[in-house]
Each structure stands twice: as structure tokens, then as C-alpha cells.
Amino acid sequence: MSTVLVATTLGGVVGPNLAAPTGAVAQALGVPRLAGPFLLAGAAYAAGALFLAVWLRPDPLLLAREIAASPQQPAGAGASRARSPRPATACRWAPASWAWPSW
């Protein structure tokens, strides 16, 4: 919940302050000045989509299907640890603090 609160606060403070610079960029591109923040939002969404497409490996849906399709071992037949349904981190270079929550 605190992450949402901090992100909302930052967005509420930084967003209006970016209206003038992004408006100047939009005007330089020949787009109406008030469309600048929308250009920034579109670029941010595109960057997020690219990040997920490149670095979210393995695909969680395919991994879940693989786990569901794998044969289950009977209890006590060497199954000392349950297989995690998700890798520890979304990408190889991510710090451990970004890993799946441990609650």
C-alpha cells in the first residue's frame, strides 16, 4: 500500500511540473502544446511494454502450464522441496529486493 501512496504522491507532484517541458517538445514536433503530457505517457507505456517483452523471462503463463503438465511425485518419494511457481526475480540483473514477496 505504501508503494501506491508514494507513486501517487510523486505523480501528483511531478506530473504538473512536466507539463511545460513536454508542451515545448510537443510544439517543436508540430503537435498542439497540450498534447505534450500525452506524448510522455505514450512513451512511458511503450518503454514499459518493451521492458516486459524483453526482460520478463520465462513467461509466467508458460511456466505455470509447464508445472501443471509435469507429473506429480508421490509424497515421500524424494520430493524434499516444492517447486516454486515463479522464478525468484523477473530478470537476471534485478536485485533480490525485487523478488517475490516473502510474507
SULNORCOR-V472000 format. One record per pair of residues at least 24 apart in sequence whose C-alpha atoms are under 6 Angstrom apart, sorted by the first residue. I is the first residue (numbers start at 1). GAP is how many residues later the second one is. If there is no record, write none. Layout:
# SULNORCOR-V472000
i-><I/I>
gap-><GAP/GAP>
This chain:
# SULNORCOR-V472000
i-><55/56/56>
gap-><36/34/35>
